[in-house]
Amino acid sequence: MTTRSADTLNALPGSTLRTTTGNWVDGDQFFGRDSELHQLRERLDAGDHILLSAMRRIGKTSLMRETIRRMKGEYRTVFVDLESCGDFTEAVAHLAAGMSKHVSVLSKIKSWFKDGVDNLDEVQIADLTVRLRDRIGAGWRDRGDEVLATMAAGSPRVVVFIDELPILLGKCLRTETGDVSADGRREVEQFMLWLRWNAQQHQGRLSFVFAGSIGIEPLLRSVGLSASLNNVVSVNLEPWDTETALSCWGALGRNYDLEIDYAAGERMAERLGVCIPYHVQLFFDRVRDDARRRKARTVTLTDVDRVYAERMLRAQGGQDLHHMEERLRLAIRKPLQALAFDLLTQAAVTPALTASAALELAGRRVPPDTTDAALREVFETLEHDGYLDLGPHGHVFLSHLLRDFWERRFRRGFRPAGVDGGGHS
């Protein structure tokens, strides 16, 4: 519990903020990440390659975007989102298109086209990406080498921010049935080695920053490729502490003329369990909508409890929580997804997921000779991606919001371990 310095959150010191639920922010709307911003910049100034490691909705993209904004004039920067890419040819096409704003790279790209490209300067990035994909084909390594070398040869130094790399790797690793294919593993290994080679080749002139909404380390470790990250420094982003969340709600309240009782703010933080920035913003949106319907300008503890039950946990309020469910299916290979869902449901409907309960649930989902390996793989992802944490009595949800949502969504048809017929029917 924080030390109370005001009766309402609006009276706390600070500026104002706008609601930006679901969108990245920078500039005067960037909030609560100054320490991490300094750490990331310090690492990049030292020439490191960075992996931003954190649970979902923690603000990785905003941190990258604000870093890009503050680097203007000191570094050349490129931001590439690989979520929509289906293969490595498309990934390199996105990379080249993102770099095409730099004249030297655009000239290099023009040299790939022998049939006239006078209007290439005027082509939108999305259209350019499609044209580049067709031109690059199977030669993505060579074309990628060319654009990275061209960028690295210029001045000032380059930082390439690559978002959602793990989602691309997961797509390439797995077949339609969700199993890891030998060809997919080989292609992922080649791509990671290619990134590593370029990082080493252009050390001191070009740095990479990798991020994603699912964990890359568990994904690569599950297929024996964790060594491909040996040249990357991990920078962890933690949830906000309660004090930062209260300050954020105060700044939002001041902007929208909504008084939030201090006790109500503390209850909001208690309900969330961990203050993930997106959920902090989402909760404010919900209590603000509720106050508007009531034609009220204050939020009390009673209002918070009602909004949490009626708006945060129900379908219309839990779109992002459904997204957490979808992301889990991307992070965990299909043969282990049922086990992962059972483990989470057990943790949601009991005080803690014990080791004996996990073994029982695994025994119902995977062959006996794979139980230990399956549990290790699943727990690594659930812990890394911020679903569960190991406490004194077993695994528990980090987020109370996600726990309560998960219980409401999945407890029907589920019999906890220790009861005959446990698991989802």
Number of C-alpha atoms within 10 A of each C-alpha: 8 9 6 13 11 12 13 21 27 26 18 19 12 12 15 18 19 15 14 13 16 14 10 18 18 17 12 11 16 16 17 17 18 11 9 15 15 12 14 23 16 12 15 19 13 11 18 22 23 21 22 23 24 23 23 22 17 20 25 21 24 19 23 23 19 19 19 22 13 14 14 10 10 12 17 20 23 21 19 20 19 23 18 12 20 15 15 23 22 21 24 27 26 25 23 27 27 21 25 23 13 16 12 15 22 18 15 16 21 17 12 13 13 7 8 9 13 8 8 17 15 8 12 10 17 13 11 19 21 14 16 22 20 12 17 18 14 12 12 19 16 12 22 21 17 16 23 21 17 17 27 22 15 15 11 15 18 24 23 22 23 22 22 21 21 24 24 22 26 24 20 21 24 19 16 9 9 18 14 19 14 13 13 18 20 13 17 23 20 15 17 18 16 17 18 18 13 19 20 15 15 16 14 16 20 28 26 21 22 22 22 24 25 27 26 26 19 24 24 22 14 18 14 12 18 16 12 19 19 8 13 18 15 17 16 15 17 17 21 18 14 19 16 17 24 26 22 27 25 29 22 25 25 21 15 15 13 22 22 28 20 23 18 21 25 20 17 25 23 16 18 20 17 22 27 22 22 18 23 21 20 20 24 23 16 18 25 24 14 18 17 13 9 10 9 12 14 19 22 17 16 11 14 24 17 13 20 19 13 14 18 23 20 14 14 9 18 17 12 17 19 16 12 19 13 11 16 20 17 21 23 23 23 18 14 19 18 19 24 27 19 25 27 22 24 29 24 23 19 13 13 18 25 21 13 12 19 23 17 17 26 25 16 18 19 17 10 12 9 11 18 13 10 20 20 12 18 22 20 18 23 24 19 19 22 18 21 23 15 15 13 8 11 17 24 24 26 19 21 18 22 23 23 18 20 23 19 15 14 17 17 10 10 17 18 23 23 11 8 8 13 18 24 18 8
